[in-house]
């Protein structure tokens, strides 16, 4: 295909695959799509290792990196400068609530907030450090979410010829990003897994495309949120997008970072089995509904902490849940969860990443051909 999104990134087929797993990124890019590594779960040193591995295994195919540099910081955490200070600032009731919840399922969690390594967690300084690592590699795209792409990212992207993408959930956010100088807008509907807004993808895409055109911005738009098939991708491109940004579909692959327990729950899930909750990161994020959410979002909960403090409580606990299931604790399976969108209801099996790329290609061609045939 030959549109602005493909020309900017070098993508053969504008299927952008966000994943925290390097194996998925390499497999998708080698199959003709465009893999994007989610960097937030890594420290700068770890990201260096991950990108070096991709460079060695992607066979020269283009790939990108997604970082999170939050634009706004909750005033409750603005004065905390490192993870030791952040851990000390967490009221003991939050860790106690998590520990009591896990104990109900036979998991010993402890009542001290686990010490998160420095340079880990979603903070502006950590995001900028990951950005610096990413630019040392031959990436063909860098993306940012949770606010306007920082000026440092836009300037460095222009200097290195690397397009900058920004995720948005509303047309006014898209206009701000375009005015700031980003090269690609990823318009992500509320169906999406992870951090998302409330406007559906079907409405958001034409809304963003029209708003950008009316404001004189020639900025390509990628559609995101609930896209699990090539037919959906074709529909969004008919609505004005130049490609699809996908995430949840890649969790149902043997290459992904997701656990076997989560993948089995994912295959069995319906589209109604997700929840948009603050109980993992502190910001609204769509996840597979579980006992974790029922407890944290229910009566008697202390409520969510602000980002990044909530993650300092939730991530160690959720990792213990996964390990408990792997060790044979079937009761703990009720608590297993991960970021996933409403498109989970379209997943009926676990397939290799390369096979999913091929399915997208075939379904896309079938959808376009059927649409063209309707006018013959």
C-alpha positions in Angstrom: 0.0 0.0 0.0 1.1 3.6 -0.6 -0.4 6.2 1.7 1.2 8.8 4.0 1.3 6.5 7.0 3.2 3.9 4.9 5.6 6.4 3.4 6.4 7.9 6.7 7.1 4.6 8.5 8.2 2.3 5.7 5.3 -0.1 6.5 4.4 -2.4 3.7 0.9 -2.9 5.1 -0.4 -0.3 7.6 -1.2 -2.8 10.4 0.6 -1.4 13.5 1.0 -3.9 16.3 1.5 -2.6 19.8 3.0 -5.2 22.1 5.2 -5.3 25.2 6.8 -8.4 23.7 9.8 -8.1 21.4 9.0 -11.5 19.8 5.6 -10.1 18.6 7.2 -6.9 17.3 9.8 -8.8 15.2 7.3 -11.3 13.9 4.8 -8.7 12.8 7.3 -6.5 11.1 8.9 -9.4 9.3 5.4 -10.5 8.1 4.8 -7.1 6.5 3.1 -5.2 9.3 4.7 -2.8 11.7 5.6 -3.9 15.2 5.7 -1.3 18.0 7.3 -2.1 21.3 5.6 -0.8 24.4 8.5 0.5 26.5 6.9 1.4 29.7 7.4 -1.9 31.5 11.2 -1.6 31.1 14.0 0.3 32.7 16.3 2.2 30.3 18.9 -0.6 30.6 16.3 -3.3 29.9 14.9 -1.3 26.9 18.4 -1.2 25.5 18.6 -5.0 25.6 15.1 -5.4 24.1 15.8 -3.1 21.2 19.2 -4.6 20.5 17.5 -8.0 20.3 14.9 -6.6 17.9 17.6 -5.0 15.7 19.3 -8.4 15.5 16.0 -10.4 14.7 13.8 -8.1 12.6 15.8 -8.6 9.4 15.9 -4.9 8.6 12.1 -4.5 8.7 10.8 -1.3 10.1 9.6 -1.1 13.7 8.8 1.5 16.3 8.7 2.2 20.1 5.8 3.5 22.3 6.7 5.4 25.5 4.5 7.2 28.0 5.6 10.7 29.0 2.6 12.0 31.0 1.8 15.7 30.3 0.1 16.3 33.7 1.1 15.1 37.1 -1.3 14.6 40.0 -0.5 17.3 42.6 -0.4 14.5 45.3 2.7 13.0 43.7 4.4 16.0 42.1 6.9 16.6 44.9 8.0 12.9 45.0 11.2 12.5 43.1 12.1 8.8 43.3 10.5 5.4 44.0 11.7 5.3 47.6 9.9 8.5 48.3 6.8 7.3 46.4 6.7 4.0 48.3 7.0 5.9 51.6 4.1 8.2 50.7 1.6 5.3 50.2 -0.8 5.0 53.1 -0.5 1.4 54.6 -4.2 0.8 54.1 -3.7 0.4 50.3 -1.1 -2.3 50.6 -3.1 -3.9 53.4 -6.2 -4.0 51.2 -4.3 -5.7 48.4 -2.7 -8.2 50.8 -6.1 -9.0 52.4 -7.6 -9.5 48.9 -4.9 -11.9 47.9 -5.1 -13.8 51.2 -8.8 -14.6 50.4 -7.5 -16.6 47.4 -4.6 -18.3 49.3 -1.8 -15.9 48.2 0.6 -14.4 50.7 1.3 -10.9 49.5 3.0 -9.2 52.5 2.0 -5.8 54.0 5.0 -3.7 52.9 4.9 -1.9 49.5 7.5 -3.8 47.4 10.4 -1.5 46.5 10.2 -0.7 42.7 13.5 -0.3 41.0 14.5 3.2 40.3 13.8 4.4 36.7 10.7 2.1 36.6 7.2 3.4 36.6 5.1 5.8 34.5 6.7 9.3 35.2 7.8 12.0 32.8 11.5 11.6 33.7 11.3 7.8 33.1 9.5 8.3 29.8 12.1 10.8 28.6 14.9 8.4 29.6 13.3 5.6 27.6 12.9 8.0 24.7 16.7 8.6 24.7 17.3 4.9 24.5 14.8 4.4 21.7 16.5 7.1 19.5 19.8 5.2 19.7 18.3 2.5 17.6 17.1 2.5 13.9 13.4 2.9 14.8 11.0 4.2 12.2 8.4 5.6 14.6 8.1 6.8 18.2 4.8 7.2 19.9 3.6 8.9 23.0 0.4 8.8 25.0 -1.1 10.5 28.1 -0.8 14.0 26.8 0.9 16.2 24.2 4.1 14.7 22.9 7.0 16.5 24.7 8.9 19.0 22.6 12.1 17.0 23.1 10.5 14.1 21.3 9.3 16.1 18.4 12.6 17.9 18.0 14.7 14.7 18.2 12.3 13.0 15.8 12.7 15.7 13.2 16.4 15.8 13.6 16.7 12.0 13.1 13.9 11.6 10.5 11.8 9.5 12.8 8.0 10.2 12.7 6.3 11.0 16.0 2.9 9.6 16.7 0.5 10.6 19.5 -2.5 8.7 20.9 -5.7 10.7 21.4 -9.2 9.9 22.6 -11.0 13.1 21.5 -10.9 15.4 18.5 -9.7 18.4 20.7 -6.7 16.3 21.8 -6.0 15.5 18.1 -6.0 19.2 17.2 -3.6 20.0 20.1 -1.2 17.3 19.0 -1.3 18.4 15.3 -0.6 22.0 16.4 2.3 20.7 18.5 3.8 19.2 15.3 3.3 15.4 15.6 3.4 13.5 12.4 0.8 10.8 13.0 -2.4 10.8 15.1 -3.5 7.5 16.6 -7.2 8.0 17.4 -8.1 5.5 20.0 -11.7 4.7 20.8 -13.0 3.7 24.2 -13.2 0.0 23.2 -9.4 -0.1 23.4 -7.4 -2.0 26.0 -5.2 0.0 28.3 -5.6 3.8 28.9 -8.5 5.0 26.8 -11.2 7.6 26.6 -15.0 7.2 26.3 -15.8 7.9 22.6 -16.2 4.9 20.4 -13.9 4.2 17.6 -16.7 4.3 15.0 -17.5 7.9 16.0 -14.0 9.0 16.9 -12.2 8.3 13.5 -14.4 10.4 11.2 -14.7 13.1 13.9 -10.9 13.4 14.2 -10.3 13.2 10.4 -12.8 15.9 9.7 -11.5 18.2 12.5 -7.9 17.9 11.3 -8.9 18.6 7.7 -11.1 21.6 8.7 -8.1 23.0 10.7 -5.8 22.6 7.7 -3.7 19.8 9.2 -2.6 17.1 6.7 -1.8 14.7 9.4 -2.5 11.0 8.8 -4.7 9.2 11.3 -4.5 5.6 12.5 -7.6 4.0 13.9 -7.3 2.2 17.3 -9.8 0.5 19.6 -11.5 -2.8 19.2 -9.9 -3.6 15.8 -9.3 -7.4 15.7 -9.9 -8.2 12.0 -9.0 -7.0 8.5 -12.6 -6.2 7.8 -12.7 -3.7 10.7 -9.4 -2.2 9.5 -10.9 -1.7 6.0 -14.0 -0.1 7.6 -11.9 2.4 9.5 -9.9 3.2 6.4 -13.1 3.8 4.6 -13.9 6.3 7.3 -10.7 8.2 6.7 -8.0 6.4 8.6 -4.8 5.4 6.9 -4.2 2.2 8.9 -4.9 0.4 12.1 -3.2 0.5 15.5 -3.9 -2.7 17.2 -2.9 -4.2 20.6 -5.3 -6.7 22.2 -5.3 -9.1 19.2 -1.6 -9.8 19.7 -2.1 -11.0 23.3 -3.7 -14.1 21.9 -0.4 -15.3 20.4 2.1 -17.8 21.8 4.8 -15.1 21.4 3.1 -12.5 23.6 4.0 -11.6 27.2 0.6 -12.7 28.5 0.4 -15.8 30.7 -1.3 -19.0 29.7 -3.9 -18.3 32.4 -4.7 -15.0 30.9 -4.8 -16.3 27.3 -7.3 -19.0 28.3 -9.5 -16.4 30.0 -9.2 -14.2 27.0 -10.3 -16.9 24.5 -13.3 -17.6 26.8 -14.3 -13.9 27.3 -17.1 -12.0 25.8 -16.9 -8.4 24.7 -18.8 -7.4 27.9 -16.2 -9.0 30.1 -13.9 -5.9 30.2 -13.9 -3.0 32.6 -12.6 0.6 32.4 -11.0 1.0 35.9 -8.3 3.0 37.7 -7.4 0.1 39.9 -4.2 -0.9 38.1 -2.5 2.3 37.1 -4.4 5.1 38.7 -5.8 6.3 35.4 -8.8 4.8 33.5 -7.6 1.7 31.7 -9.6 -1.1 30.1 -8.8 -4.5 31.4 -10.3 -8.0 31.6 -12.8 -7.9 34.4 -11.8 -10.0 37.4 -12.0 -10.3 41.2 -9.3 -7.7 41.5 -11.6 -5.0 39.9 -14.7 -6.2 41.8 -12.8 -5.6 45.1 -11.0 -2.3 44.3 -14.0 -0.7 42.5 -16.5 -2.0 45.1 -17.7 -0.9 48.5 -15.1 -1.0 51.2 -12.2 -0.2 48.9 -9.8 2.6 49.8 -10.1 3.6 46.1 -7.3 4.1 43.6 -4.1 5.9 44.2 -2.7 8.4 41.7 -0.3 7.3 39.0 2.4 6.0 39.5 1.6 5.0 43.1 -1.3 2.7 42.2 1.0 0.7 39.9 3.4 0.3 42.8 0.7 -1.5 44.8 -1.0 -3.4 41.9 1.8 -4.7 39.7 3.6 -6.7 42.4 0.3 -8.1 43.6 -0.8 -9.0 40.1 2.5 -10.7 39.4 2.0 -12.8 42.6 -1.4 -13.8 41.3 0.1 -15.1 38.0 2.8 -17.0 39.9 0.2 -18.6 42.2 -1.9 -19.8 39.2 1.3 -21.3 37.6 2.0 -23.1 40.9 -1.4 -24.7 40.8 -3.6 -22.3 42.8 -6.8 -22.5 40.8 -8.7 -20.2 43.1 -6.3 -17.4 42.2 -7.4 -17.7 38.5 -10.4 -15.5 39.4 -8.0 -12.6 40.0 -6.0 -13.0 36.8 -6.4 -9.9 34.5 -4.5 -7.8 32.0 -5.1 -4.8 29.7 -7.4 -5.9 26.9 -10.1 -4.2 24.8 -13.7 -5.0 24.0 -12.6 -6.8 20.9 -11.7 -9.7 23.1 -15.0 -11.2 22.2 -13.7 -11.7 18.7 -10.9 -13.9 19.9 -11.6 -17.6 19.7 -8.2 -19.2 19.6 -4.5 -18.6 20.2 -2.6 -18.1 16.9 1.0 -17.2 15.9 1.6 -13.5 15.2 2.5 -14.1 11.6 -0.8 -15.9 11.0 -2.7 -13.0 12.4 -0.9 -10.6 10.0 -1.9 -12.9 7.1 -5.5 -13.0 8.3 -5.7 -9.3 8.4 -4.3 -9.0 4.9 -6.8 -11.5 3.5 -9.8 -10.1 5.4 -8.9 -6.6 4.3 -8.8 -7.6 0.7 -12.0 -9.5 1.0 -13.7 -6.5 2.6 -12.5 -4.0 0.0 -13.4 -6.4 -2.8 -16.9 -6.9 -1.4 -17.4 -3.1 -1.1 -16.2 -2.5 -4.7 -18.5 -5.3 -6.0 -21.5 -3.6 -4.4 -21.0 -0.7 -6.9 -20.5 -2.8 -10.0 
